[in-house]
Amino acid sequence: MKDEVNRKQHVIFGIGMGFLLPLISLYIWPHQISLAIWTGVICNLSIAFGFKLFTFIIGRGYYDLRSALALVAGGAIGILIFLAGYQFFFR
């Protein structure tokens, strides 16, 4: 039960991260939506799995690959929300 709650938190955090990373990338590179999306995807993957790899290497915390996958899935949902908002407001 505790792992399920933890994964829900990872998904919610991933949604926020997946929304903010392309938004920041779009601010850096205006009118480059594909570059912003790919930068958001790469940053989302590297943050999620990099943190889990760091936790595994130092031996502290709780290493679980499923929570990293939950973070990536939440990031994908956040990127889709970002794309929907971009299409609605800027097209």
Residue, then its C-alpha position, 0 to 999 in steps of 0.5 A: m500500500k505504501d509503495e502504491v502511494n509513493r508511485k502516485q506521488h511520483v506520477i504527480f511530480g512527473i506531470g509537473m516536471g513534464f509540463l515545466l521542462p518543455l515550457i522552460s525549453l520553449y522560453i529558451w528557444p522560442h518557436q521551436i516546439s519540437l526542440a522543446i518537446w525533445t529537450g523535455v523528454i531527454c531531461n525527464l528521462s535523465i532526471a528520473f533514471g539519474f536520480k535512481l542510479f544515484t540512489f543505487i550507487i550511494g546505497r542510501g534511500y530506496y532504490d526501485l525501478r518502478s518508481a522511476l518508470a512512474l516518474v517517466a509516465g507522469g512526465a509523458i502525461g505532463i508533456l501531453i498536457f503541455l502540447a494540448g495547451y500549446q495547441f489551444f493557446f498558440r495555434 
